[in-house]
Amino acid sequence: MNKSWVANTVTAANAFFGGLSIMMSISGNFKTAAVFILIAMVADALDGRVARALHTAGPMGVELDSLSDDISFGIAAGALIYAYQLHEVGPLGFIPCALLGTFCAFRLARFNVKVTSVHGYFEGLPCPITGIIVASYVLSGAKIWNWLTVICVLILAFLMVSEIHYPDNKGASADQLHLPAIIICLAFFIICTFFYWPIWAAALSAAFILFGMMNTFLNRKQLKKN
């Protein structure tokens, strides 16, 4: 019996909840849309484990996973942040939100192409982090200045296609984890949470993003010295 349908169903659930999130954003149900993105993230975290447990990992699952991730963490995240806030700036809000889906697709395509050559780290911001930070920002009920939100969304989009390294916790890596970067990012998280605790999940995601940028800089600086 072909058991690959089990893992593929879990992966498809990722896309399903991403699609529901888009519809909830259009309907103005922002918190529900955010929750659906988080549920999609859970499905994304489980599908690979299910495939490996059942020994059914294959190219079909890889392609379906990438398409699902773009729907849930690129397009749905862009739709949510636009509907929640950036519609207030009119056409200026279109481009950064659309870039989330576009650059998410680019990042996933690059990941699939370079999967055999990149080990021990993620090249570029992992797409689920984009979904998490947008969803948790909406769930917190916070609203920063519109111009700052535009900049943050653009940064998220460009980070996904950047060459910044983020730890993947999947094995040995040539990248060193620098203690100063860890301490600064931990302090950033604590300070943000202290001032407004409902934003803890978004602050944790932002700390992870900042850590990747700082740690990559320190590793490249160290490499130049050597």
N, C-alpha and C positions, 0 to 999 in steps of 0.2 A: 504494500500500500504506500502511495506517495504521500509523505507527511509534510511536504513543503508548504502545503496550503495553510498549515497552522501558523508558521512564522509569517507568511505573506499576509494572512488575515490581520495579524497584529500590526504589521507595517501599514496595511491599508487603513487600519483604524486611525493611525497618525494622520493620513490624508483626510479621512472622514471628519475628524474633529477639527482639522484645519479649515475644511470647507464650512463646517457649522460655525466656526469662529467668524469667518468672513460674513456669513449671513447675519449673525448676531450684531456685528459691527454696523452693517447696513441698516439694521432694524433699530439701532440705538441702544442695544443691550450690552453695554461695554464690559461690565464685570463678568457677565456670562461668556462673552467672547474671550476675555482674558483667561477664564477658567478652562475653556476648551483648548486654548493653546497649551496650557500646562498639562492637560490630559494627553494631548498629542505628544508632548515631551516624554511622558511616562511610557507611552506606546513605543516611541522611538528608542528609549533606553532598554526596552524589553525585547524587541524583535530580534536583535542580534544574539542575545542570550538564548532565546528560544530556538533559533536556527542552529546554533552550536550544540545545544543540548540534544536536539533531534537529529544532528548530523545532516542537515538539509540546506546548509548555506550554499548559495549559488549566484550566478549572474543576474537571474531574474529578481532575486531579493535585493541585490545591490542597486539595480536601476530603479526599482519600486521605492526603495528607501530614499534615494536622492530626490525623486519627484515629490514624494510625500513631505520631505523636509522643506523643500522650497515652498510648497503650499502652506505649510503650518508656520514656519519660522521666518519666511521671507514675505510672501504675499499677504498672509493673514496678519502678520505683525504690522506690515505697512498699512493695511486697511484699518486696523484697530487704532493706531496712533493718529492716523488722519481723521477718522471719525470722532475720536475722543477729543482731540485738541487742534491738530494742524489745519482742519477745515477753516479755522478762524483767521488764517492768514491768506485765504483764497488760493489762487493758482500757484502761489509760492510754495504751498504745502504739497503739491502734486509730486514734484520731482524727487525730493528726498524719500518720500514714502514708496514711490515706484522703484527707486534704486535699491531698496531693501530686497525686493523680490528678484530684481535683475542680478545684483551682485551675489545674492545667496545662490542663485543658479550657477553663476560663474565659479564660485568657490567650490560647490559640490562637484562640478565637472572636473575642475583641477584636482580635487581630492581623489576622484576615481582614476584619473590618468596617472597620478603620482603615488598611488597607494603602495606600490612595490619599492619606491625609492625614498619615501619619507617615513621615518620610524622614530618612535619615542616622543613625538610632539605633534601638535596640530599646526599646520601652516595657515595662518589667518585665523580670525576669531571663529570658533565653532558656531554654526548656524543656530543650534538650540539656545545658546546664550542670548542671541538677539531676541528670540521669542520670549525667553524668560524675563529679560530686563524690561521689555515693553509691557508684557502681561502684568508683572509685579508692580510696575509704575502705575498702571491703570488701577489695579486692585488697591493700591495704597491710598487712592483718592487725591494724591498730590498733583499739583500743576505748577511747573516752573514757567518762566517767561517763554512766550512763543518762539522768539528768536533763538533762545538757548536750546529749546527742544529741536528746532530745525537743525542746528549745529550738531547736537547729540545724535540725531538720526543719521545725518550725513557721515559722522564719525563711525557709527556702527556699520554702515554700508561699506565704507572704505576699509575698515579693519578686517572685514570678512575676506577681502581679496588682497590683503596685505601679505607681507612675508614675515610678520611678527609670529613668534613661536609661543604656543600655549601648551602647558603640560597635558599629556593624555593619560597618564597613570597606567599605561599598558606595558611597561617594561623599561629596560635600560635606555637612557637617552644621553646624547653627547652634551646636551644643555645642562648647565649647572643652575641650581636654584639658589639665588643669592639672598642671604638673610636680611640685608637692608631693605630689599624690595618687599619681602614678606612682612617685615615690621611696619613699614610705611603703609602698605595696603591694609593691614590689620587695623592700624590706627585710624585710617580713613573710614573703614567700615564701622568701627566703634563710635567715632564722632558723629557720623551720619545717623546712626541708629539712636544715639543718645538724644539728639535734637528732635528726631521724629521717628519713633520706633516702627510705625506701620510700613516704612519704606525699607525695612531690613533686607528683604529679598532682592530688591533693586540695588541696594547699597552693596550687598554681597556680590552680585553680578558685576557691578561697576568696579569693585575692588579686584575681582578676577581679571577684568579687562585691563585695568591699570597695571596689575602685576605682570601680565604678559608683555606690555610695552616696556616697563622698567627692566624686567629680567632679560629681555632680548637685547636692550641697549647695553646692559652691563656685560652680557656674554660677548657681544660684538666688540666692545671696548677691550675686554680681556683678550680676545682673539688677536686684535691688532697689536697689543703689547707683546704677545708671544711670537 
